[in-house]
Structure formats: structure tokens, C-alpha cells
Amino acid sequence: MAIIRSDSFDGEILEEMGRRLRALRLQQNLGQADLALRAQLSPTTVKNAEHGRDPRLSTILRILRVLGRVEALDAFLPPPTVSPIALLKTAGRQRERARARPAPPADRPNGKHDG
């Protein structure tokens, strides 16, 4: 299995995810048709996911659920952590939206200054 890195191309990452899904399926001695039936997907959808053909997130979720690996999503997308300092600044309130960034000055379209 290859390591997924931040500089990997999307296609490479999707192919590696497909290889990992296939390996998990084979570890559990499931055929593609059986997995598809249990996940309520078509066998073609499972085959495409295993080949990294840009599966929908719902497809990945269904496959992981059948394979008993939904908890792996916690490592994939962990809840954001808040530093104690940021928590004090917000008085315990969670952010609900991003702050708008100021537009660059009109005389300098790229926002850079002389000097």
C-alpha cells in the first residue's frame, strides 16, 4: 500500500483509496457482488470504487459500514480542536462563520505596499 501524501494527485489518492477498500473487502472474504448486495449498491459501483473512479462519499460510507470500518472516518476527518487561548477569547462560544477578509486597497490591486 502506498502512503497518501498532501502532494499526491487526486487520481492517485482515489486509486489508493480503492486499493484499500478492496484489501479490506478481501480480508473479510467478501466478493464484490456480496458487498454490493449488503451495501445496497450495484456491483459496478463497488468495482468502480475499488478502481478509484471517483466514488461518491455515500458509496464509501455504505462500503465502510458493511466492512465495519465507519469509525475509520474519525481519523480521516477528526473533529477540530480548539486551543485553550482561543476558547478564552470566544468565552466558550463556537464559531459559526468565517470572518470576511478586507479587500486590498484600490491603488494596489495585489494588496502589496511599497517599502
LUMVO-314751 format. One record per atom (N, C-alpha, C): atom name; residue in one letter; residue number from 0; x, y, z. Coordinates in nm, 2 decimals. Example, Ala and Ser with C-alpha at 12.3 -4.5 7.8 and 13.67 -1.06 7.14 Angstrom:
BEGIN
atom,rest,nr,x,y,z
N,A,0,1.32,-0.57,0.78
CA,A,0,1.23,-0.45,0.78
C,A,0,1.32,-0.33,0.78
N,S,1,1.28,-0.22,0.71
CA,S,1,1.37,-0.11,0.71
C,S,1,1.29,0.00,0.79
//
This chain:
BEGIN
atom,rest,nr,x,y,z
N,M,0,0.08,-0.12,0.00
CA,M,0,0.00,0.00,0.00
C,M,0,0.09,0.13,0.00
N,A,1,0.05,0.22,-0.08
CA,A,1,0.12,0.34,-0.09
C,A,1,0.08,0.44,0.02
N,I,2,0.16,0.53,0.05
CA,I,2,0.13,0.64,0.15
C,I,2,0.06,0.75,0.08
N,I,3,-0.05,0.80,0.13
CA,I,3,-0.12,0.91,0.08
C,I,3,-0.05,1.04,0.13
N,R,4,-0.01,1.12,0.04
CA,R,4,0.06,1.25,0.09
C,R,4,-0.01,1.37,0.04
N,S,5,0.01,1.48,0.10
CA,S,5,-0.06,1.60,0.06
C,S,5,-0.03,1.65,-0.08
N,D,6,0.09,1.61,-0.13
CA,D,6,0.12,1.65,-0.27
C,D,6,0.08,1.54,-0.37
N,S,7,0.01,1.44,-0.33
CA,S,7,-0.04,1.34,-0.43
C,S,7,-0.15,1.40,-0.51
N,F,8,-0.16,1.36,-0.64
CA,F,8,-0.27,1.40,-0.72
C,F,8,-0.40,1.33,-0.68
N,D,9,-0.51,1.40,-0.71
CA,D,9,-0.64,1.34,-0.68
C,D,9,-0.66,1.20,-0.73
N,G,10,-0.62,1.18,-0.85
CA,G,10,-0.64,1.04,-0.91
C,G,10,-0.56,0.94,-0.83
N,E,11,-0.44,0.97,-0.79
CA,E,11,-0.35,0.88,-0.71
C,E,11,-0.42,0.85,-0.58
N,I,12,-0.47,0.95,-0.52
CA,I,12,-0.54,0.93,-0.39
C,I,12,-0.66,0.84,-0.40
N,L,13,-0.74,0.86,-0.50
CA,L,13,-0.86,0.78,-0.53
C,L,13,-0.82,0.64,-0.56
N,E,14,-0.72,0.62,-0.64
CA,E,14,-0.68,0.48,-0.67
C,E,14,-0.63,0.41,-0.54
N,E,15,-0.56,0.48,-0.46
CA,E,15,-0.51,0.42,-0.33
C,E,15,-0.63,0.39,-0.24
N,M,16,-0.72,0.48,-0.23
CA,M,16,-0.84,0.45,-0.15
C,M,16,-0.91,0.33,-0.20
N,G,17,-0.92,0.31,-0.33
CA,G,17,-0.98,0.20,-0.39
C,G,17,-0.91,0.07,-0.36
N,R,18,-0.78,0.07,-0.37
CA,R,18,-0.69,-0.04,-0.33
C,R,18,-0.72,-0.08,-0.19
N,R,19,-0.73,0.02,-0.10
CA,R,19,-0.75,-0.01,0.04
C,R,19,-0.89,-0.07,0.07
N,L,20,-0.99,-0.01,0.00
CA,L,20,-1.13,-0.07,0.01
C,L,20,-1.13,-0.22,-0.03
N,R,21,-1.06,-0.24,-0.15
CA,R,21,-1.06,-0.38,-0.20
C,R,21,-0.98,-0.47,-0.10
N,A,22,-0.87,-0.43,-0.04
CA,A,22,-0.80,-0.51,0.06
C,A,22,-0.89,-0.54,0.18
N,L,23,-0.96,-0.44,0.23
CA,L,23,-1.05,-0.46,0.34
C,L,23,-1.16,-0.56,0.31
N,R,24,-1.21,-0.55,0.19
CA,R,24,-1.31,-0.65,0.14
C,R,24,-1.26,-0.79,0.14
N,L,25,-1.14,-0.80,0.08
CA,L,25,-1.08,-0.93,0.07
C,L,25,-1.04,-0.99,0.20
N,Q,26,-1.00,-0.91,0.30
CA,Q,26,-0.96,-0.95,0.43
C,Q,26,-1.09,-1.02,0.50
N,Q,27,-1.20,-0.97,0.46
CA,Q,27,-1.33,-1.03,0.52
C,Q,27,-1.39,-1.14,0.42
N,N,28,-1.31,-1.18,0.32
CA,N,28,-1.35,-1.28,0.23
C,N,28,-1.49,-1.26,0.17
N,L,29,-1.51,-1.13,0.13
CA,L,29,-1.63,-1.09,0.06
C,L,29,-1.61,-1.07,-0.09
N,G,30,-1.70,-1.12,-0.17
CA,G,30,-1.69,-1.09,-0.32
C,G,30,-1.75,-0.95,-0.34
N,Q,31,-1.72,-0.90,-0.46
CA,Q,31,-1.77,-0.77,-0.49
C,Q,31,-1.93,-0.77,-0.49
N,A,32,-1.98,-0.88,-0.55
CA,A,32,-2.13,-0.89,-0.56
C,A,32,-2.19,-0.90,-0.42
N,D,33,-2.13,-0.97,-0.33
CA,D,33,-2.19,-0.98,-0.19
C,D,33,-2.18,-0.85,-0.12
N,L,34,-2.07,-0.78,-0.14
CA,L,34,-2.05,-0.65,-0.07
C,L,34,-2.16,-0.55,-0.13
N,A,35,-2.17,-0.55,-0.26
CA,A,35,-2.27,-0.47,-0.33
C,A,35,-2.41,-0.49,-0.28
N,L,36,-2.45,-0.62,-0.26
CA,L,36,-2.58,-0.65,-0.21
C,L,36,-2.60,-0.60,-0.07
N,R,37,-2.50,-0.63,0.01
CA,R,37,-2.51,-0.58,0.16
C,R,37,-2.51,-0.43,0.17
N,A,38,-2.44,-0.36,0.08
CA,A,38,-2.43,-0.21,0.08
C,A,38,-2.54,-0.15,0.00
N,Q,39,-2.63,-0.23,-0.06
CA,Q,39,-2.73,-0.18,-0.15
C,Q,39,-2.68,-0.09,-0.26
N,L,40,-2.57,-0.14,-0.32
CA,L,40,-2.51,-0.08,-0.43
C,L,40,-2.51,-0.17,-0.55
N,S,41,-2.48,-0.12,-0.67
CA,S,41,-2.47,-0.21,-0.78
C,S,41,-2.33,-0.27,-0.78
N,P,42,-2.31,-0.39,-0.83
CA,P,42,-2.17,-0.44,-0.84
C,P,42,-2.08,-0.35,-0.92
N,T,43,-2.13,-0.29,-1.02
CA,T,43,-2.05,-0.19,-1.10
C,T,43,-2.00,-0.08,-1.01
N,T,44,-2.09,-0.03,-0.92
CA,T,44,-2.05,0.08,-0.83
C,T,44,-1.93,0.04,-0.74
N,V,45,-1.94,-0.08,-0.69
CA,V,45,-1.83,-0.13,-0.60
C,V,45,-1.71,-0.15,-0.68
N,K,46,-1.72,-0.20,-0.80
CA,K,46,-1.60,-0.22,-0.88
C,K,46,-1.53,-0.09,-0.92
N,N,47,-1.62,0.01,-0.95
CA,N,47,-1.56,0.15,-0.98
C,N,47,-1.50,0.21,-0.86
N,A,48,-1.56,0.19,-0.74
CA,A,48,-1.50,0.25,-0.62
C,A,48,-1.36,0.19,-0.59
N,E,49,-1.35,0.06,-0.62
CA,E,49,-1.22,-0.02,-0.59
C,E,49,-1.12,0.02,-0.70
N,H,50,-1.16,0.07,-0.81
CA,H,50,-1.06,0.12,-0.91
C,H,50,-1.04,0.27,-0.90
N,G,51,-1.09,0.33,-0.80
CA,G,51,-1.06,0.47,-0.78
C,G,51,-1.13,0.56,-0.88
N,R,52,-1.25,0.52,-0.93
CA,R,52,-1.32,0.60,-1.03
C,R,52,-1.41,0.70,-0.96
N,D,53,-1.36,0.79,-0.88
CA,D,53,-1.43,0.90,-0.81
C,D,53,-1.56,0.86,-0.75
N,P,54,-1.56,0.77,-0.65
CA,P,54,-1.68,0.73,-0.59
C,P,54,-1.75,0.84,-0.51
N,R,55,-1.88,0.84,-0.50
CA,R,55,-1.95,0.93,-0.41
C,R,55,-1.92,0.90,-0.27
N,L,56,-1.92,1.00,-0.18
CA,L,56,-1.90,0.98,-0.04
C,L,56,-2.00,0.88,0.02
N,S,57,-2.12,0.89,-0.03
CA,S,57,-2.23,0.80,0.02
C,S,57,-2.19,0.65,-0.01
N,T,58,-2.13,0.63,-0.13
CA,T,58,-2.08,0.50,-0.17
C,T,58,-1.97,0.45,-0.07
N,I,59,-1.88,0.53,-0.04
CA,I,59,-1.77,0.50,0.05
C,I,59,-1.83,0.47,0.19
N,L,60,-1.93,0.55,0.23
CA,L,60,-1.99,0.52,0.36
C,L,60,-2.06,0.39,0.37
N,R,61,-2.13,0.36,0.26
CA,R,61,-2.20,0.23,0.26
C,R,61,-2.10,0.11,0.26
N,I,62,-2.00,0.12,0.19
CA,I,62,-1.90,0.02,0.18
C,I,62,-1.83,0.00,0.32
N,L,63,-1.79,0.11,0.38
CA,L,63,-1.73,0.11,0.51
C,L,63,-1.82,0.05,0.62
N,R,64,-1.95,0.09,0.61
CA,R,64,-2.04,0.03,0.70
C,R,64,-2.05,-0.12,0.70
N,V,65,-2.06,-0.17,0.58
CA,V,65,-2.06,-0.32,0.56
C,V,65,-1.93,-0.38,0.61
N,L,66,-1.82,-0.32,0.59
CA,L,66,-1.69,-0.37,0.63
C,L,66,-1.66,-0.35,0.78
N,G,67,-1.75,-0.28,0.85
CA,G,67,-1.73,-0.25,0.99
C,G,67,-1.62,-0.15,1.01
N,R,68,-1.60,-0.05,0.93
CA,R,68,-1.49,0.04,0.94
C,R,68,-1.54,0.19,0.93
N,V,69,-1.66,0.22,0.97
CA,V,69,-1.71,0.36,0.97
C,V,69,-1.62,0.44,1.06
N,E,70,-1.58,0.38,1.17
CA,E,70,-1.50,0.46,1.27
C,E,70,-1.37,0.51,1.21
N,A,71,-1.33,0.45,1.10
CA,A,71,-1.20,0.50,1.04
C,A,71,-1.22,0.64,0.99
N,L,72,-1.34,0.69,0.97
CA,L,72,-1.37,0.82,0.93
C,L,72,-1.32,0.93,1.03
N,D,73,-1.32,0.89,1.16
CA,D,73,-1.27,0.98,1.26
C,D,73,-1.12,1.01,1.24
N,A,74,-1.04,0.92,1.19
CA,A,74,-0.90,0.95,1.16
C,A,74,-0.90,1.03,1.03
N,F,75,-0.99,1.01,0.94
CA,F,75,-0.99,1.08,0.81
C,F,75,-1.03,1.23,0.83
N,L,76,-1.13,1.25,0.92
CA,L,76,-1.17,1.39,0.94
C,L,76,-1.20,1.41,1.09
N,P,77,-1.10,1.42,1.17
CA,P,77,-1.12,1.44,1.31
C,P,77,-1.19,1.57,1.35
N,P,78,-1.26,1.57,1.46
CA,P,78,-1.32,1.70,1.50
C,P,78,-1.22,1.80,1.52
N,P,79,-1.25,1.93,1.48
CA,P,79,-1.14,2.03,1.50
C,P,79,-1.12,2.05,1.65
N,T,80,-0.99,2.08,1.68
CA,T,80,-0.96,2.11,1.82
C,T,80,-0.95,2.26,1.84
N,V,81,-0.98,2.30,1.96
CA,V,81,-0.98,2.44,1.99
C,V,81,-0.87,2.46,2.10
N,S,82,-0.78,2.56,2.08
CA,S,82,-0.68,2.58,2.18
C,S,82,-0.74,2.65,2.30
N,P,83,-0.68,2.63,2.42
CA,P,83,-0.74,2.70,2.54
C,P,83,-0.74,2.85,2.52
N,I,84,-0.64,2.91,2.46
CA,I,84,-0.64,3.05,2.44
C,I,84,-0.76,3.10,2.35
N,A,85,-0.79,3.03,2.24
CA,A,85,-0.90,3.06,2.16
C,A,85,-1.03,3.04,2.23
N,L,86,-1.04,2.94,2.31
CA,L,86,-1.16,2.92,2.39
C,L,86,-1.18,3.03,2.49
N,L,87,-1.08,3.09,2.55
CA,L,87,-1.10,3.20,2.64
C,L,87,-1.14,3.32,2.56
N,K,88,-1.08,3.34,2.44
CA,K,88,-1.12,3.46,2.36
C,K,88,-1.26,3.46,2.32
N,T,89,-1.32,3.34,2.29
CA,T,89,-1.45,3.33,2.25
C,T,89,-1.55,3.31,2.36
N,A,90,-1.50,3.31,2.48
CA,A,90,-1.58,3.29,2.60
C,A,90,-1.67,3.16,2.59
N,G,91,-1.61,3.06,2.53
CA,G,91,-1.68,2.93,2.52
C,G,91,-1.77,2.92,2.40
N,R,92,-1.79,3.02,2.32
CA,R,92,-1.89,3.01,2.21
C,R,92,-1.81,2.95,2.09
N,Q,93,-1.88,2.87,2.01
CA,Q,93,-1.82,2.81,1.89
C,Q,93,-1.84,2.91,1.78
N,R,94,-1.74,2.91,1.69
CA,R,94,-1.76,3.00,1.57
C,R,94,-1.87,2.94,1.48
N,E,95,-1.94,3.02,1.42
CA,E,95,-2.05,2.98,1.33
C,E,95,-2.02,3.02,1.18
N,R,96,-1.93,3.11,1.16
CA,R,96,-1.90,3.15,1.03
C,R,96,-1.76,3.21,1.02
N,A,97,-1.70,3.22,0.90
CA,A,97,-1.57,3.27,0.89
C,A,97,-1.58,3.42,0.88
N,R,98,-1.47,3.49,0.92
CA,R,98,-1.47,3.64,0.91
C,R,98,-1.43,3.68,0.77
N,A,99,-1.49,3.78,0.72
CA,A,99,-1.46,3.83,0.59
C,A,99,-1.33,3.90,0.59
N,R,100,-1.25,3.87,0.48
CA,R,100,-1.12,3.93,0.47
C,R,100,-1.13,4.07,0.41
N,P,101,-1.06,4.17,0.45
CA,P,101,-1.07,4.30,0.39
C,P,101,-1.02,4.30,0.25
N,A,102,-1.08,4.38,0.16
CA,A,102,-1.04,4.39,0.02
C,A,102,-0.91,4.46,0.01
N,P,103,-0.82,4.43,-0.09
CA,P,103,-0.70,4.50,-0.10
C,P,103,-0.72,4.65,-0.14
N,P,104,-0.63,4.74,-0.10
CA,P,104,-0.65,4.88,-0.14
C,P,104,-0.67,4.90,-0.29
N,A,105,-0.75,5.00,-0.33
CA,A,105,-0.78,5.02,-0.47
C,A,105,-0.66,5.06,-0.55
N,D,106,-0.56,5.13,-0.49
CA,D,106,-0.45,5.17,-0.57
C,D,106,-0.34,5.06,-0.58
N,R,107,-0.36,4.95,-0.51
CA,R,107,-0.27,4.84,-0.51
C,R,107,-0.36,4.71,-0.52
N,P,108,-0.39,4.67,-0.64
CA,P,108,-0.48,4.55,-0.66
C,P,108,-0.43,4.42,-0.59
N,N,109,-0.30,4.41,-0.58
CA,N,109,-0.25,4.29,-0.52
C,N,109,-0.23,4.30,-0.37
N,G,110,-0.26,4.42,-0.31
CA,G,110,-0.25,4.44,-0.17
C,G,110,-0.11,4.46,-0.11
N,K,111,-0.01,4.47,-0.20
CA,K,111,0.13,4.49,-0.15
C,K,111,0.16,4.64,-0.13
N,H,112,0.24,4.66,-0.04
CA,H,112,0.28,4.80,-0.01
C,H,112,0.43,4.83,-0.06
N,D,113,0.45,4.95,-0.08
CA,D,113,0.59,4.99,-0.11
C,D,113,0.67,4.99,0.02
N,G,114,0.79,4.94,0.02
CA,G,114,0.87,4.96,0.13
C,G,114,0.89,4.85,0.21
//
